[in-house]
Amino acid sequence: MNDQTWNVQKIRQEIYDARTKLFVVAKVLEAGSVKIGEQQEWALVVRPLLKDILTYVDKIQGFLEEKPS
């Protein structure tokens, strides 16, 4: 990411882009056009990504559940 000012529109676009990319990866794997067993480098990239997603899901949910003071 670059040093552009973060605003609601930029954050929304980043979330949209990330969601789209995750969807594409899931659909490619579902379609079977890339087989993890034959492409071990995918597993090396996807596993840490999934771990990060799970970590950040908990953090983001925590922020969403906070009540304004």
Secondary structure, DSSP 4 states (H G I P E B T S, - for coil): --SPPP-HHHHHHHHHHHHHHHHHHHHHHHHTSS-TTT-HHHHHHHHHHHHHHHHHHHHHHHHHHPPP-
